[in-house]
Amino acid sequence: MNSNHSEDIGRYIAKIYCKGSAIISKELQEYGIGSGQYAFLLQLYRKDGVSQEELAKLLLVDKATVARAIKKLEEENLVYRVRNEKDKRYYKVFITEKALNIKEEVFNKLHAWDETIKQSLTKEEEAQMTYLLKKITTSLLKGENH
């Protein structure tokens, strides 16, 4: 077995991630959404009104990363924060009307990237890749490997 096999997998995943981030950032630039913010906006499209702490857990990032992303999205008038009534230290984050108005375009651009990734795969390869990536993600999230 090639000793570089696992290193190669990580390198390929990193290359796909970097290329995707660059393309998505360019595509969403017209809406004021950078590569560091779109995951937060997507999560809020799925579940609006979550706390910044919940966003950190859902996206596996630290609180400072959430704060920076939310600040940028606020500056673009895509989200707003409301102080939690029960605990004044926490904020809930909500999407704005402006964000709702671009939701379809944002999802269309992300879908186009997914289609680019899959364009050289057969349906069977696509299904296998999806299965394997879900398996790896689930394993990592459960902490089985570390």
C-alpha positions in Angstrom: 0.0 0.0 0.0 1.3 3.4 -0.9 2.3 5.3 2.3 1.2 8.6 0.8 -2.4 7.4 0.2 -4.1 9.1 3.1 -2.0 12.3 2.5 -3.1 12.3 -1.1 -6.8 12.1 -0.1 -6.4 15.1 2.3 -4.5 17.0 -0.4 -7.2 16.4 -3.0 -10.0 17.4 -0.5 -8.0 20.6 0.3 -7.6 21.4 -3.4 -11.4 20.9 -4.0 -12.2 23.0 -1.0 -9.8 25.8 -2.1 -11.1 25.9 -5.6 -14.7 25.8 -4.4 -14.1 28.6 -2.0 -12.6 30.8 -4.7 -15.4 30.1 -7.1 -18.2 30.5 -4.6 -16.6 33.7 -3.2 -16.4 35.2 -6.8 -20.0 34.1 -7.5 -21.4 35.6 -4.3 -19.3 38.7 -4.3 -22.1 40.8 -6.0 -24.2 40.1 -2.9 -21.5 41.1 -0.4 -21.1 37.5 0.7 -17.5 36.2 1.1 -16.3 32.7 1.4 -16.1 33.2 5.1 -19.8 34.1 5.4 -21.8 31.9 3.0 -21.9 28.8 5.3 -23.5 31.0 8.1 -26.1 32.4 5.7 -26.9 28.9 4.5 -27.4 27.7 8.0 -29.7 30.6 8.7 -31.7 29.8 5.6 -32.2 26.3 7.0 -32.9 27.5 10.6 -33.4 31.2 11.2 -33.1 32.7 14.7 -30.4 30.6 16.2 -27.8 31.8 18.7 -24.3 32.6 17.7 -23.2 29.7 20.0 -25.5 27.3 18.2 -24.0 28.5 14.8 -20.5 27.8 16.2 -21.6 24.2 17.1 -23.4 23.6 13.9 -20.6 24.8 11.7 -17.7 23.5 13.9 -16.1 26.8 14.3 -15.1 28.9 17.3 -17.1 31.8 18.6 -14.7 34.5 17.2 -15.2 33.1 13.7 -19.0 33.3 14.1 -18.7 36.9 15.4 -16.6 38.0 12.5 -18.9 36.4 9.9 -22.0 37.7 11.5 -20.6 41.2 11.7 -19.8 41.1 8.0 -23.2 39.8 7.1 -24.8 42.6 9.3 -22.7 45.2 7.5 -24.2 43.9 4.2 -27.7 44.0 5.8 -28.2 40.3 5.3 -28.6 39.4 9.0 -29.5 41.1 12.2 -29.0 40.1 15.8 -31.5 40.3 18.7 -30.4 40.0 22.3 -31.7 36.9 24.0 -34.4 37.9 26.5 -33.5 35.1 29.0 -29.8 35.6 28.9 -28.6 39.1 27.8 -25.1 37.8 27.0 -26.4 35.9 24.0 -27.8 37.0 20.6 -30.1 35.2 18.2 -29.3 35.8 14.5 -32.0 36.3 11.9 -31.9 36.8 8.1 -33.2 40.0 6.6 -35.6 40.6 3.8 -32.6 41.4 1.6 -31.2 37.9 2.4 -34.5 36.3 1.6 -34.6 38.1 -1.7 -31.3 36.6 -2.9 -31.9 33.1 -1.4 -32.8 31.4 -4.7 -29.8 33.0 -6.5 -27.4 31.9 -3.7 -28.7 28.3 -3.8 -28.5 28.3 -7.6 -24.8 29.4 -7.5 -24.0 26.8 -4.9 -25.9 24.1 -7.0 -23.8 25.1 -10.0 -20.6 24.4 -8.0 -22.0 21.0 -7.0 -22.7 20.2 -10.6 -19.2 21.2 -11.6 -17.8 18.8 -9.1 -20.0 16.0 -10.3 -19.6 16.6 -14.1 -16.9 14.0 -14.6 -18.6 11.3 -12.5 -21.1 8.7 -13.5 -24.3 8.4 -11.4 -22.8 5.4 -9.7 -19.5 7.2 -8.9 -21.5 10.2 -7.6 -23.5 8.0 -5.3 -20.4 6.3 -4.1 -18.6 9.5 -3.5 -21.5 11.0 -1.6 -21.7 7.8 0.6 -18.0 7.9 1.4 -17.9 11.6 2.2 -20.9 11.2 4.5 -19.3 8.3 6.1 -16.0 10.2 6.7 -17.9 13.3 8.0 -20.0 11.2 10.4 -16.9 9.5 11.7 -15.0 12.7 12.2 -18.0 14.4 13.9 -18.3 11.5 16.3 -14.6 11.7 17.2 -13.9 8.2 16.1 -10.5 9.1 14.6 -9.2 11.5 17.3 
